[in-house]
Amino acid sequence: MRRVACWLLPMLMLLGACQRAPDVPPAADVAAAKPPAAAPTRVANSILDGADALPLLAAVTADAPDPGAVVRTYAVHLLRREFDKADANWMIAPPPGRADDAALRGLREVRDLKINTDAPVPRDRQQPTHLIEVPVRIRVTTPSTTLRYKGWYRLVPNPQRSAWLIQSANLQPVLD
């Protein structure tokens, strides 16, 4: 018991000392850091915690569709079997039968589709980020079963920087 206490106590003290204190800016800096009223409201997440960090979605214009909306629009085109329009959401359209989300492309007789997207996550260290990942949870109801998938879509800005395009995807079935 004494041996455990000899190494446990220093470890607990070390863990307590490693806790990060919250960054609290001085009151004068808070007033200066507020954006002007005319600035567009975009996702406020940033890549780095520095003062010069850019908003997560700054790689595209402020009026670009939300990354989650890009993924949802893409899925709607797949369900309608509008593969030309669906492929237009990709940076480089996947060859037939080779898409990372082939499970969605192969769905037929869908009664209900629900796609939940989470906040985008940066996947590179560029300022602004040029690769974001949108986590997704998908539920598909067909006449015979309900299928669930979990995964992500990675998006990059289009060449004009006016919208996000899908670069890759990863969907895995979720077992109940």
Salt bridges, closest charged atoms under 4 A:
ASP23 OD2 - ARG20 NH2 2.55
ASP49 OD2 - ARG20 NH1 3.61
GLU82 OE1 - HIS77 ND1 2.83
ASP87 OD1 - ARG105 NH2 2.53
ASP101 OD1 - ARG105 NE 3.90
ASP112 OD2 - ARG139 NH2 2.82
ASP118 OD2 - ARG137 NH1 3.00
GLU133 OE2 - ARG123 NH2 3.17
GLU133 OE1 - ARG154 NE 2.68
ASP176 OD1 - ARG148 NE 3.44
